[in-house]
């Protein structure tokens, strides 16, 4: 999980997921993410694993606004449930999610990661 922390920190610091949060969720759940040398960071996650990672690494809860969600309507005390509900409402099977994911994957590849 330390590699996942490094990945999420890099994505956050570089700002590549800003405006593409649905795409980030799509990548975390449905794509293989690896370092440039092929070391696997994630081979895809369940919703629960993704929610736990976002909680553990303290992803900005205001990111849900990009999905049209209001943070005050999500569980304020149970952060894992907060992220799980966010993922469930993100419509990750849509063409929009796939397009955001593809755009984000190109930016992440430039940071030295392999996606897909």
Buried (B, 14 or more C-beta within 10 A) or exposed (E): EEBBEEBBEBBBEEEBBEEBBBBBBBBBBBBEBBBEEEEEBBEEBEBEBBBBBBBBBEBEBEBBEBBEBEBEEBEEEEBBBBBBBBBEBBBBEEEBBBBBBBBBBEBBEEEEBBBE
